[in-house]
Amino acid sequence: MADLKGKTIFITGASRGIGKAIGLRAARDGANVVIAAKTTEPDPKLPGTIYTAAEEMEAAGGKALALKVDIRDEEQVNAAVAKAVEAFGGIDVLVNNASAINLRPTLELPVARFDLMFQVNARATFVCSKACLPYLLKAPNPHILTLSPPLNTDPKWFAGIAPYTMTKYGMTMIALGLAGEFRKEGLASNALWPQTVIATAAVQNLLGGDETIKKSRTPDIMADAAHVILTTPSRELTCRCLTDEEVLRGAGVSDFSHYAVTPGVEPMQDFFL
């Protein structure tokens, strides 16, 4: 099976959750992981910093570069990409993982929160992709993986949460657009989304707390699915909206029970599926 040894993976929001899990999975192969995130000080509700994540990835067998980056700031993103290239010689993979969520209904959602979701989700996906593209296009197996849901225009996905849905779908549309634009150059660009709820800080703090966590899967399932995608030849897998289960079933996995947070408990279907 192909691995990511020696590859450089630039991951936004990799200090915790799914982004960190993807980084750890790559690190176990001996990859270079660039942790581009804002958290430098621990928070009781948001455990983990870019530095603790880097320590874990180095302990797992990889090399790590912890960079404090606000992905809303184009200059900071460009500077981070330059530091990654200086440290590791190039970029093979970009994972657009960082995301902002606010599910307040229209009359309760401050415009500033709408702007934040747009900036962190759709806009930053574009900014980070643009910054990494010159280096990705020089890589032998370049991938952009964006963690966003498959497109669906059913009004139920917009009623009351249109701003969040719009910005997440914006991430997917950028992923698909890049796939079409750079297909001839051999760049793969795909979207990946979980089939079930994943145990992350967002779920713990915003989407149901402990009860929902008990009915979730660990971020490892997304990390394993991402690994399958990122080790696939880029010309063979692009312009797809994929789910973790779909990817892993295609790789021969049929038993997902070990990903359950609570053994024996059926995980909840994800919000967008």
C-alpha positions as CSV (number, residue, x, y, z in Angstrom):
1,M,0.0,0.0,0.0
2,A,1.2,3.5,-0.8
3,D,2.2,5.8,2.0
4,L,2.9,9.4,2.7
5,K,6.6,9.1,3.8
6,G,8.5,12.2,3.0
7,K,5.4,14.0,1.7
8,T,4.6,17.5,3.0
9,I,1.0,17.9,4.1
10,F,-0.3,21.4,4.9
11,I,-3.3,21.2,7.1
12,T,-5.4,24.1,8.3
13,G,-6.9,23.8,11.8
14,A,-4.7,20.8,12.6
15,S,-4.3,21.6,16.3
16,R,-7.3,19.3,17.3
17,G,-10.1,17.2,16.0
18,I,-10.2,15.8,12.4
19,G,-7.4,18.0,11.2
20,K,-5.1,16.7,13.9
21,A,-6.2,13.1,13.3
22,I,-5.3,13.5,9.6
23,G,-1.9,14.9,10.5
24,L,-1.2,12.0,12.9
25,R,-2.1,9.4,10.3
26,A,0.2,11.0,7.9
27,A,2.9,11.4,10.5
28,R,2.8,7.6,11.2
29,D,4.0,7.2,7.6
30,G,6.9,9.6,8.1
31,A,5.3,12.6,6.5
32,N,6.1,16.3,7.1
33,V,3.0,17.9,8.6
34,V,2.5,21.7,8.6
35,I,0.0,22.6,11.4
36,A,-1.5,25.9,10.3
37,A,-3.9,27.1,13.1
38,K,-4.4,29.8,15.6
39,T,-4.3,28.1,19.0
40,T,-1.1,28.7,20.8
41,E,-2.5,28.7,24.4
42,P,-4.7,25.9,25.8
43,D,-8.4,26.5,26.4
44,P,-10.5,24.3,28.7
45,K,-13.2,23.9,26.0
46,L,-10.7,23.5,23.2
47,P,-7.9,21.2,24.2
48,G,-4.7,21.2,22.2
49,T,-2.4,23.8,20.6
50,I,-0.3,23.9,17.5
51,Y,2.7,23.0,19.7
52,T,1.1,20.0,21.4
53,A,-0.1,18.7,18.1
54,A,3.4,19.1,16.7
55,E,4.8,17.1,19.6
56,E,2.3,14.3,19.0
57,M,3.0,14.1,15.3
58,E,6.8,14.0,15.9
59,A,6.3,11.2,18.4
60,A,4.2,9.4,15.8
61,G,7.2,9.3,13.4
62,G,6.8,12.4,11.3
63,K,8.2,15.8,11.1
64,A,6.1,18.8,12.2
65,L,6.1,22.5,11.7
66,A,3.7,24.4,14.0
67,L,2.7,27.8,12.5
68,K,0.4,30.3,14.1
69,V,-1.9,31.3,11.2
70,D,-5.1,33.2,10.9
71,I,-6.3,31.8,7.6
72,R,-8.6,34.8,7.1
73,D,-5.4,36.8,6.5
74,E,-3.9,36.3,3.1
75,E,-0.5,37.6,4.1
76,Q,-0.3,35.2,7.0
77,V,-1.3,32.3,4.8
78,N,1.3,33.2,2.1
79,A,4.0,33.6,4.8
80,A,3.1,30.2,6.3
81,V,3.3,28.5,2.9
82,A,6.7,30.1,2.3
83,K,7.9,28.8,5.7
84,A,6.6,25.3,4.9
85,V,8.4,25.3,1.5
86,E,11.6,26.6,3.1
87,A,11.4,23.8,5.8
88,F,10.5,20.9,3.6
89,G,11.2,21.9,0.0
90,G,7.7,21.9,-1.3
91,I,4.0,21.0,-0.7
92,D,2.4,17.7,-1.8
93,V,-1.0,18.0,-0.1
94,L,-3.3,20.7,1.2
95,V,-6.1,19.8,3.5
96,N,-8.7,22.5,3.9
97,N,-10.0,21.5,7.3
98,A,-10.4,24.6,9.4
99,S,-14.0,25.7,9.7
100,A,-16.3,28.0,11.7
101,I,-19.9,27.1,12.7
102,N,-22.8,29.1,14.0
103,L,-26.3,27.7,13.7
104,R,-28.3,30.6,15.1
105,P,-31.5,31.4,13.1
106,T,-31.5,34.5,10.9
107,L,-32.9,37.0,13.4
108,E,-30.4,35.9,16.0
109,L,-27.3,35.6,13.9
110,P,-25.0,38.7,14.1
111,V,-23.7,39.9,10.7
112,A,-20.2,39.6,12.2
113,R,-20.7,35.9,12.7
114,F,-22.0,35.5,9.1
115,D,-18.8,37.2,8.0
116,L,-16.6,35.0,10.2
117,M,-18.1,31.8,8.7
118,F,-17.7,33.1,5.2
119,Q,-14.1,34.2,5.8
120,V,-13.0,31.0,7.6
121,N,-14.9,28.5,5.4
122,A,-15.3,29.5,1.8
123,R,-12.8,32.4,1.5
124,A,-10.0,30.7,3.4
125,T,-10.4,27.6,1.2
126,F,-9.8,29.8,-1.8
127,V,-6.9,31.7,-0.2
128,C,-5.1,28.6,1.1
129,S,-5.6,26.7,-2.2
130,K,-4.3,29.7,-4.2
131,A,-1.2,30.0,-2.0
132,C,-0.4,26.3,-2.2
133,L,-1.1,25.7,-5.9
134,P,2.2,26.9,-7.4
135,Y,4.0,24.2,-5.2
136,L,1.3,21.5,-5.6
137,L,1.5,21.7,-9.3
138,K,5.2,20.8,-9.0
139,A,4.5,17.7,-6.8
140,P,4.4,14.2,-8.3
141,N,1.1,13.3,-6.7
142,P,-0.7,16.6,-5.7
143,H,-3.9,16.6,-3.7
144,I,-6.2,19.2,-2.3
145,L,-8.7,17.7,0.2
146,T,-11.5,19.9,1.4
147,L,-13.6,18.8,4.4
148,S,-17.0,19.9,3.2
149,P,-20.4,18.2,2.4
150,P,-21.8,17.0,-0.9
151,L,-24.0,19.6,-2.6
152,N,-27.8,19.3,-2.1
153,T,-30.3,22.1,-2.9
154,D,-33.1,20.6,-0.7
155,P,-34.4,23.6,1.2
156,K,-34.2,21.7,4.5
157,W,-30.4,22.2,4.5
158,F,-30.9,26.0,4.3
159,A,-33.9,26.8,6.5
160,G,-32.6,28.5,9.6
161,I,-29.0,27.8,8.9
162,A,-28.5,29.2,5.4
163,P,-25.3,31.2,6.2
164,Y,-23.5,28.1,7.5
165,T,-24.7,25.8,4.7
166,M,-23.8,28.4,2.1
167,T,-20.2,28.7,3.4
168,K,-19.7,25.0,3.7
169,Y,-21.1,24.4,0.2
170,G,-18.9,27.2,-1.0
171,M,-15.9,25.1,0.2
172,T,-17.2,22.2,-1.9
173,M,-17.8,24.3,-4.9
174,I,-14.2,25.6,-4.8
175,A,-12.9,22.1,-4.4
176,L,-14.9,21.0,-7.5
177,G,-13.9,24.1,-9.4
178,L,-10.2,23.5,-8.8
179,A,-10.6,19.9,-9.9
180,G,-11.9,21.0,-13.2
181,E,-9.5,23.8,-13.7
182,F,-6.3,21.8,-12.9
183,R,-7.3,18.3,-14.1
184,K,-4.9,18.4,-17.0
185,E,-2.1,19.3,-14.8
186,G,-2.7,16.2,-12.7
187,L,-4.0,17.9,-9.5
188,A,-6.6,16.0,-7.6
189,S,-9.2,18.1,-5.7
190,N,-11.9,16.4,-3.7
191,A,-14.3,17.0,-0.9
192,L,-14.7,14.6,2.1
193,W,-17.4,14.5,4.6
194,P,-18.3,12.0,7.5
195,Q,-21.2,9.6,7.1
196,T,-21.9,10.0,10.9
197,V,-21.3,12.5,13.6
198,I,-17.7,12.8,14.6
199,A,-16.6,13.4,18.2
200,T,-15.0,16.9,18.0
201,A,-15.0,20.0,20.1
202,A,-17.7,21.5,17.9
203,V,-20.0,18.6,18.6
204,Q,-19.1,18.7,22.3
205,N,-19.6,22.5,22.7
206,L,-22.2,23.4,20.0
207,L,-24.1,20.3,18.7
208,G,-25.4,18.3,21.6
209,G,-22.7,17.8,24.1
210,D,-22.0,14.5,25.9
211,E,-25.1,12.7,24.6
212,T,-24.2,13.3,21.0
213,I,-20.6,12.5,21.6
214,K,-21.6,9.0,22.9
215,K,-23.4,8.4,19.5
216,S,-20.4,9.6,17.5
217,R,-17.4,8.1,15.8
218,T,-13.8,9.1,16.5
219,P,-11.9,11.4,14.1
220,D,-9.8,8.4,13.1
221,I,-12.3,7.3,10.5
222,M,-11.9,10.6,8.7
223,A,-8.1,10.3,9.0
224,D,-8.1,6.8,7.5
225,A,-10.4,7.9,4.7
226,A,-8.2,10.9,4.0
227,H,-5.2,8.6,3.9
228,V,-6.8,6.4,1.2
229,I,-7.5,9.5,-0.9
230,L,-4.2,11.1,-0.5
231,T,-2.2,8.0,-1.4
232,T,-4.3,7.4,-4.5
233,P,-2.7,8.6,-7.8
234,S,-4.1,12.1,-8.3
235,R,-5.1,11.5,-11.9
236,E,-7.3,8.6,-10.8
237,L,-9.4,10.3,-8.2
238,T,-10.6,13.9,-8.5
239,C,-13.7,16.1,-8.7
240,R,-15.6,13.9,-6.2
241,C,-17.7,14.6,-3.1
242,L,-16.9,11.6,-1.0
243,T,-17.9,10.3,2.4
244,D,-15.6,8.5,4.8
245,E,-17.5,5.2,4.7
246,E,-17.7,5.3,0.9
247,V,-13.9,5.7,0.6
248,L,-13.1,3.0,3.2
249,R,-15.6,0.5,1.7
250,G,-13.9,1.1,-1.6
251,A,-10.6,0.2,0.1
252,G,-12.1,-3.1,1.4
253,V,-13.2,-2.0,4.9
254,S,-16.6,-3.4,6.0
255,D,-16.4,-3.2,9.8
256,F,-16.5,0.3,11.3
257,S,-17.3,-0.7,14.8
258,H,-13.8,0.1,16.1
259,Y,-14.4,3.8,15.3
260,A,-17.4,4.1,17.7
261,V,-16.9,6.3,20.7
262,T,-19.2,4.0,22.6
263,P,-18.8,0.3,21.7
264,G,-22.1,-1.2,20.5
265,V,-23.9,2.1,20.1
266,E,-25.0,2.9,16.5
267,P,-23.6,6.3,15.5
268,M,-25.9,9.1,14.5
269,Q,-26.1,10.0,10.8
270,D,-24.3,13.2,10.0
271,F,-26.1,16.5,10.0
272,F,-25.8,17.1,6.2
273,L,-26.6,13.5,5.0
